[in-house]
């Protein structure tokens, strides 16, 4: 595996997210919009090997389960259904924090193939946050019924992430989904998603912020995506500073205790 | 014109958002992006909220939200 407890955000996992990964089992996050059949995918992958609880300190249900592929056990964590990782509802913050700070070994984004366009917003946001992304095109039968044809090859070229069509209700495509997850977790395929470039102003601000972040939190976590953090700071998102305090420094601060950002958002329309 | 004033059953195209901060983010996340086609589907009895068809999904939006969305017919 080549993963150590430290490198997989092991401590954070257990403490902040109620996930116990014994013997370094890979942790897989399941993200997706509401009504995409995410729970059906979750049930199809884990069967009866699942249990539900709450996210620590939140009244949001957390489901986690196990699945086995090629004799390897995987922990699958069902994230709340969200349209975004950035609008800051409780559910969105849970999903965001899990992908950012718990560092799952792979994140599967379940989408509604019959309504793909509005689903891609979340896919792009996840791609920005982590490289290890799989796009699961669920409800392919619905899409077919609506005469929607998806050019998977072309989409794959655009996004540069593995795309797996599924009909989770009929158990179709789930084997391939597991196989692809297995390959990513064991470094048999390297995913390098298409990078989203911003205007020169934003990019130059990112280039200034990243080294500062590196100097301040680089030694604590070499895995957190600093470019992504920088973009959040440019947006003036105080909840991300709150999350950094919580997960890296164990300080539970209220949002009023977070200082107003020093980031000048010159020219950024926000 | 504002999305609020889009006549019932007619199509409009979003030309821009005047919303700021979190609200802007939320509207964009729900698919209200410049260039998107919207159809005013039906009004609630009081005229607020109004249901719109946006990218294959019907969303109920309040006047306070639709006042921040600019559309052209």
Boltz contact constraints between the chains, C-beta under 6 A:
constraints:
  - contact:
      token1: [A, 83]
      token2: [B, 29]
      max_distance: 6.0
  - contact:
      token1: [A, 84]
      token2: [B, 29]
      max_distance: 6.0
  - contact:
      token1: [A, 86]
      token2: [B, 25]
      max_distance: 6.0
  - contact:
      token1: [A, 87]
      token2: [B, 25]
      max_distance: 6.0
  - contact:
      token1: [A, 87]
      token2: [B, 26]
      max_distance: 6.0
  - contact:
      token1: [A, 87]
      token2: [B, 29]
      max_distance: 6.0
  - contact:
      token1: [A, 115]
      token2: [B, 56]
      max_distance: 6.0
  - contact:
      token1: [A, 117]
      token2: [B, 55]
      max_distance: 6.0
  - contact:
      token1: [A, 118]
      token2: [B, 31]
      max_distance: 6.0
  - contact:
      token1: [A, 118]
      token2: [B, 55]
      max_distance: 6.0
  - contact:
      token1: [A, 121]
      token2: [B, 29]
      max_distance: 6.0
